[in-house]
Amino acid sequence: MPKYHVRFLKGPNMTLRLYHEAIEEADSFEEVLKRHTDWPIQVAWDDRAATAWNPGTSMYYQEMWEAALVPDSAHLPLVGAWKQGE
């Protein structure tokens, strides 16, 4: 079963903050993101990532769930590898 690096970010565009981060297993991006939200899901053209953005936010303030496919060759743990502002 595929693994996904799932994150929840929110805040003003230039200072988004990470509020949740986990590695989860699911059959699809839709399945893993629907565990957390009912916002519309957009899958990237290369099928390696997907986002679910809060449709009630503006271009200046965002709330979003993000999932990235974890390749089989990845060295876990990826959780905590994302750093604010980099």
N, C-alpha and C positions, 0 to 999 in steps of 0.2 A: 504494500500500500504506500502511495506517495506521502512524503513528509513536506510540511509547509512551515515556513518561518512567519508567524502571525504577529502583527503589531497594531496597537491603537495609538494614534497621534492626534493631538488637538492643540489649538492656540492660534495666535496671529501668524500670518504666513512666514515672516522672517524669524520667528522664535517658536516653531512647533516643538512640543514636548512629547516624549514617549511615556505613555501611561500603562501599557500592557505589552508584554512580549512573551512568546512561547513557541515551542516546536510542537506541531500537532499533525496527526495522521488523518487523512480523509481520501475519498475517491476523486474529489474535484475541488477547484477553487470555490465553487458555489457552496458545496457542502461545508467546507471549513469556515467560510465567512458567514453563512447563515446560522451557525452556532452562536454568533456574537451580535448580529444585526439583521434588520430587514431592509436596509438601505439598498438602492440599486447597485449591482455589481458590474464592473467593467474589467474584462480580461485583456491583458496586453496582446498585441499582435503576434508576439513570439511564444505565447502560452507559458511564460516563465513567471509571471506576476499578475496580480489582480488587486483592485481597490474597491472599497465600498465607501462612498462619500456621503455625508449627511446632506441631503438636498436642501435643508433649511439654512445652511451656512452661506456666507458671502465669499467673495474672492479675497477678502481681507482676514477672515477668521475661518479656520477649517477644522472639521472633525472627520477622521477617516480611519477605517480598518484597512490594513494592507496585508497581503499574503504573497510570499515568494516561494517558489518551488525549491526545495533543498535537493541538490544533486546527490546521487548515491556516493560520489567521491568526496563530499564535504566532510570536513573535520568538525565534529560536534564537540562541545556545545557552541552554537551560534548565538544563543541567548546572551545578552550583555555585550555582544561584539559591536553593536551599533552605538555610536557616540554622538551626543547632542552637538550640533554645530559643525560637523565634519562632512 
